[in-house]
């Protein structure tokens, strides 16, 4: 009986999971807050655009992602780079159903982030969100618009995705952000 008790009760706390700091960027209305709320199993009701920034811990079985979501308004984007330090991966969310002007703005912001010295070597996960909207462009269509034209510098990951459910997003985050970060 004593051995059973020790086996069940005296193992001590589980080993800590590694933590990775990510930055999540994209224009206002691209769906950053909604995606993070889904990953954290939070309510999807009454979601409002992030003003400034917020941080969410996204737990996975083998790691915890501390995601710093930065607001996407014009007045906030100019400060994004102040929050890049210490990031180990980047999630860029774009609204695949946005106007041509907004898509061009998103493309410029994406390219700016990809070239930033603190982000240019990190794994990137680019999410073409809002695929459920009638006006949504496919990932292939956005590739043809050179939305994801990388400018020739070394990358540890270039990932384009259209995510329609939280389970596939969770899997992609683990394989495209967590695993490459573990190799660093």
FENDAQUI-V914936 format. One record per residue. N is the residue number from 1. RES is the residue in three letters. SS is DSSP state (H for helix, E for strand, C for the rest). NEAR is the number of other C-alpha atoms within 12 Angstrom. Layout:
n: {N | N}
res: {RES | RES}
ss: {SS | SS}
near: {NEAR | NEAR}
This chain:
n: {1 | 2 | 3 | 4 | 5 | 6 | 7 | 8 | 9 | 10 | 11 | 12 | 13 | 14 | 15 | 16 | 17 | 18 | 19 | 20 | 21 | 22 | 23 | 24 | 25 | 26 | 27 | 28 | 29 | 30 | 31 | 32 | 33 | 34 | 35 | 36 | 37 | 38 | 39 | 40 | 41 | 42 | 43 | 44 | 45 | 46 | 47 | 48 | 49 | 50 | 51 | 52 | 53 | 54 | 55 | 56 | 57 | 58 | 59 | 60 | 61 | 62 | 63 | 64 | 65 | 66 | 67 | 68 | 69 | 70 | 71 | 72 | 73 | 74 | 75 | 76 | 77 | 78 | 79 | 80 | 81 | 82 | 83 | 84 | 85 | 86 | 87 | 88 | 89 | 90 | 91 | 92 | 93 | 94 | 95 | 96 | 97 | 98 | 99 | 100 | 101 | 102 | 103 | 104 | 105 | 106 | 107 | 108 | 109 | 110 | 111 | 112 | 113 | 114 | 115 | 116 | 117 | 118 | 119 | 120 | 121 | 122 | 123 | 124 | 125 | 126 | 127 | 128 | 129 | 130 | 131 | 132 | 133 | 134 | 135 | 136 | 137 | 138 | 139 | 140 | 141 | 142 | 143 | 144 | 145 | 146 | 147 | 148 | 149 | 150 | 151 | 152 | 153 | 154 | 155 | 156 | 157 | 158 | 159 | 160 | 161 | 162 | 163 | 164 | 165 | 166 | 167 | 168 | 169 | 170 | 171 | 172 | 173 | 174 | 175 | 176 | 177 | 178 | 179 | 180 | 181 | 182 | 183 | 184}
res: {UNK | UNK | UNK | UNK | UNK | UNK | UNK | UNK | UNK | UNK | UNK | UNK | UNK | UNK | UNK | UNK | UNK | UNK | UNK | UNK | UNK | UNK | UNK | UNK | UNK | UNK | UNK | UNK | UNK | UNK | UNK | UNK | UNK | UNK | UNK | UNK | UNK | UNK | UNK | UNK | UNK | UNK | UNK | UNK | UNK | UNK | UNK | UNK | UNK | UNK | UNK | UNK | UNK | UNK | UNK | UNK | UNK | UNK | UNK | UNK | UNK | UNK | UNK | UNK | UNK | UNK | UNK | UNK | UNK | UNK | UNK | UNK | UNK | UNK | UNK | UNK | UNK | UNK | UNK | UNK | UNK | UNK | UNK | UNK | UNK | UNK | UNK | UNK | UNK | UNK | UNK | UNK | UNK | UNK | UNK | UNK | UNK | UNK | UNK | UNK | UNK | UNK | UNK | UNK | UNK | UNK | UNK | UNK | UNK | UNK | UNK | UNK | UNK | UNK | UNK | UNK | UNK | UNK | UNK | UNK | UNK | UNK | UNK | UNK | UNK | UNK | UNK | UNK | UNK | UNK | UNK | UNK | UNK | UNK | UNK | UNK | UNK | UNK | UNK | UNK | UNK | UNK | UNK | UNK | UNK | UNK | UNK | UNK | UNK | UNK | UNK | UNK | UNK | UNK | UNK | UNK | UNK | UNK | UNK | UNK | UNK | UNK | UNK | UNK | UNK | UNK | UNK | UNK | UNK | UNK | UNK | UNK | UNK | UNK | UNK | UNK | UNK | UNK | UNK | UNK | UNK | UNK | UNK | UNK}
ss: {C | H | H | H | H | H | H | H | H | C | C | C | C | C | C | C | C | E | E | E | E | E | E | E | E | C | C | C | C | C | C | H | H | H | H | H | H | H | H | C | C | C | C | C | C | C | C | C | C | C | C | C | E | E | E | E | E | E | E | C | C | C | E | E | E | E | E | E | E | E | C | C | C | H | H | H | H | C | C | H | H | H | H | C | C | C | C | C | E | E | E | E | E | E | E | C | C | C | C | H | H | H | H | H | H | H | H | H | H | H | H | H | H | H | H | C | C | C | C | C | C | C | E | E | E | E | E | E | E | C | C | C | C | C | C | C | C | C | H | H | H | H | H | H | C | C | C | C | C | C | C | C | C | C | C | C | C | E | E | E | E | C | C | C | C | H | H | H | H | H | H | H | H | H | H | H | H | H | H | H | H | H | H | C}
near: {8 | 9 | 10 | 10 | 10 | 11 | 11 | 12 | 13 | 12 | 12 | 10 | 9 | 10 | 10 | 13 | 17 | 19 | 27 | 34 | 31 | 39 | 43 | 48 | 50 | 46 | 40 | 33 | 30 | 39 | 37 | 40 | 38 | 30 | 41 | 39 | 25 | 25 | 30 | 25 | 18 | 18 | 14 | 16 | 11 | 10 | 17 | 17 | 24 | 28 | 20 | 23 | 27 | 25 | 24 | 29 | 24 | 33 | 24 | 25 | 17 | 22 | 25 | 25 | 37 | 31 | 38 | 35 | 43 | 41 | 34 | 36 | 25 | 19 | 14 | 23 | 30 | 19 | 19 | 31 | 24 | 20 | 30 | 30 | 20 | 21 | 32 | 36 | 46 | 47 | 47 | 46 | 44 | 46 | 40 | 41 | 27 | 29 | 17 | 18 | 13 | 24 | 30 | 22 | 24 | 37 | 32 | 23 | 29 | 37 | 26 | 26 | 38 | 37 | 23 | 23 | 18 | 24 | 36 | 29 | 25 | 39 | 40 | 42 | 42 | 43 | 40 | 41 | 39 | 29 | 25 | 17 | 15 | 11 | 16 | 24 | 27 | 27 | 27 | 17 | 18 | 30 | 20 | 12 | 17 | 19 | 31 | 35 | 21 | 23 | 18 | 13 | 18 | 17 | 22 | 26 | 29 | 29 | 30 | 31 | 32 | 31 | 31 | 19 | 21 | 21 | 17 | 19 | 31 | 30 | 21 | 29 | 43 | 28 | 24 | 30 | 39 | 38 | 24 | 24 | 28 | 21 | 13 | 14}
